[in-house]
Every structure is written in structure tokens, then in C-alpha cells.
């Protein structure tokens, strides 16, 4: 059986893409502890850091992301599922 022709396209990372990759641990996975996450958040500049502690109960919303866009408008992502 013949192998399909190579169709991959290679390009250099943009500055933004490289910045996203800089500082990621070599063995980073989804197993970060709460303390590690807190340290990363605290290390952010004040103008990009917002912390909301949420302990929703039945019927309340759980906020899991807040983004501030360049026009200073905020986008809030939420879930109707309460934490257990």
C-alpha cells in the first residue's frame, strides 16, 4: 500500500505564538496543583489579572473565564453547572 503524499505545511511561529509557548513546563499536563495555578495568576500584571472566587450552589452560575479585550469590554464565560 502506498503512503499518501506529504501534505504538511511548515511555518515559523509568530511572536505571539512563541510567547504563548514560552514558560510552559517541559512535562506540563493538566495535573497542576491549586498552589501552582495561584502562583501563576499572582505573577500576572495587575492589568491582566482578575480573580473571582465562586462557590455556586444549585441554580447559580460558575464563572470559569473572564477576558478583557483591547476595547476594555469584558467577555465572561460561565456554566450553569454548580461545582460539586
MODELLER restraints for C-alpha pairs under 7 A, 6 or more apart:
rsr = mdl.restraints
at = mdl.atoms
rsr.add(forms.Gaussian(group=physical.xy_distance, feature=features.Distance(at['CA:41:A'], at['CA:49:A']), mean=6.71, stdev=0.5))
rsr.add(forms.Gaussian(group=physical.xy_distance, feature=features.Distance(at['CA:54:A'], at['CA:62:A']), mean=6.39, stdev=0.5))
rsr.add(forms.Gaussian(group=physical.xy_distance, feature=features.Distance(at['CA:54:A'], at['CA:63:A']), mean=6.95, stdev=0.5))
rsr.add(forms.Gaussian(group=physical.xy_distance, feature=features.Distance(at['CA:56:A'], at['CA:62:A']), mean=5.92, stdev=0.5))
rsr.add(forms.Gaussian(group=physical.xy_distance, feature=features.Distance(at['CA:56:A'], at['CA:82:A']), mean=5.26, stdev=0.5))
rsr.add(forms.Gaussian(group=physical.xy_distance, feature=features.Distance(at['CA:56:A'], at['CA:83:A']), mean=6.38, stdev=0.5))
rsr.add(forms.Gaussian(group=physical.xy_distance, feature=features.Distance(at['CA:57:A'], at['CA:82:A']), mean=5.60, stdev=0.5))
rsr.add(forms.Gaussian(group=physical.xy_distance, feature=features.Distance(at['CA:58:A'], at['CA:82:A']), mean=5.83, stdev=0.5))
rsr.add(forms.Gaussian(group=physical.xy_distance, feature=features.Distance(at['CA:60:A'], at['CA:80:A']), mean=6.51, stdev=0.5))
rsr.add(forms.Gaussian(group=physical.xy_distance, feature=features.Distance(at['CA:60:A'], at['CA:82:A']), mean=6.53, stdev=0.5))
rsr.add(forms.Gaussian(group=physical.xy_distance, feature=features.Distance(at['CA:61:A'], at['CA:78:A']), mean=6.30, stdev=0.5))
rsr.add(forms.Gaussian(group=physical.xy_distance, feature=features.Distance(at['CA:61:A'], at['CA:79:A']), mean=5.53, stdev=0.5))
rsr.add(forms.Gaussian(group=physical.xy_distance, feature=features.Distance(at['CA:61:A'], at['CA:80:A']), mean=4.70, stdev=0.5))
rsr.add(forms.Gaussian(group=physical.xy_distance, feature=features.Distance(at['CA:61:A'], at['CA:81:A']), mean=6.58, stdev=0.5))
rsr.add(forms.Gaussian(group=physical.xy_distance, feature=features.Distance(at['CA:61:A'], at['CA:82:A']), mean=6.48, stdev=0.5))
rsr.add(forms.Gaussian(group=physical.xy_distance, feature=features.Distance(at['CA:62:A'], at['CA:78:A']), mean=5.50, stdev=0.5))
rsr.add(forms.Gaussian(group=physical.xy_distance, feature=features.Distance(at['CA:62:A'], at['CA:79:A']), mean=5.09, stdev=0.5))
rsr.add(forms.Gaussian(group=physical.xy_distance, feature=features.Distance(at['CA:62:A'], at['CA:80:A']), mean=6.35, stdev=0.5))
rsr.add(forms.Gaussian(group=physical.xy_distance, feature=features.Distance(at['CA:62:A'], at['CA:81:A']), mean=6.66, stdev=0.5))
rsr.add(forms.Gaussian(group=physical.xy_distance, feature=features.Distance(at['CA:62:A'], at['CA:82:A']), mean=6.05, stdev=0.5))
rsr.add(forms.Gaussian(group=physical.xy_distance, feature=features.Distance(at['CA:63:A'], at['CA:77:A']), mean=6.06, stdev=0.5))
rsr.add(forms.Gaussian(group=physical.xy_distance, feature=features.Distance(at['CA:63:A'], at['CA:78:A']), mean=4.30, stdev=0.5))
rsr.add(forms.Gaussian(group=physical.xy_distance, feature=features.Distance(at['CA:63:A'], at['CA:79:A']), mean=6.39, stdev=0.5))
rsr.add(forms.Gaussian(group=physical.xy_distance, feature=features.Distance(at['CA:64:A'], at['CA:77:A']), mean=6.00, stdev=0.5))
rsr.add(forms.Gaussian(group=physical.xy_distance, feature=features.Distance(at['CA:64:A'], at['CA:78:A']), mean=5.72, stdev=0.5))
rsr.add(forms.Gaussian(group=physical.xy_distance, feature=features.Distance(at['CA:65:A'], at['CA:76:A']), mean=5.87, stdev=0.5))
rsr.add(forms.Gaussian(group=physical.xy_distance, feature=features.Distance(at['CA:65:A'], at['CA:77:A']), mean=5.08, stdev=0.5))
rsr.add(forms.Gaussian(group=physical.xy_distance, feature=features.Distance(at['CA:66:A'], at['CA:74:A']), mean=6.72, stdev=0.5))
rsr.add(forms.Gaussian(group=physical.xy_distance, feature=features.Distance(at['CA:66:A'], at['CA:75:A']), mean=5.70, stdev=0.5))
rsr.add(forms.Gaussian(group=physical.xy_distance, feature=features.Distance(at['CA:66:A'], at['CA:76:A']), mean=4.59, stdev=0.5))
rsr.add(forms.Gaussian(group=physical.xy_distance, feature=features.Distance(at['CA:66:A'], at['CA:77:A']), mean=6.36, stdev=0.5))
rsr.add(forms.Gaussian(group=physical.xy_distance, feature=features.Distance(at['CA:67:A'], at['CA:74:A']), mean=5.55, stdev=0.5))
rsr.add(forms.Gaussian(group=physical.xy_distance, feature=features.Distance(at['CA:67:A'], at['CA:75:A']), mean=5.18, stdev=0.5))
rsr.add(forms.Gaussian(group=physical.xy_distance, feature=features.Distance(at['CA:67:A'], at['CA:76:A']), mean=6.58, stdev=0.5))
rsr.add(forms.Gaussian(group=physical.xy_distance, feature=features.Distance(at['CA:68:A'], at['CA:74:A']), mean=4.46, stdev=0.5))
rsr.add(forms.Gaussian(group=physical.xy_distance, feature=features.Distance(at['CA:68:A'], at['CA:75:A']), mean=6.46, stdev=0.5))
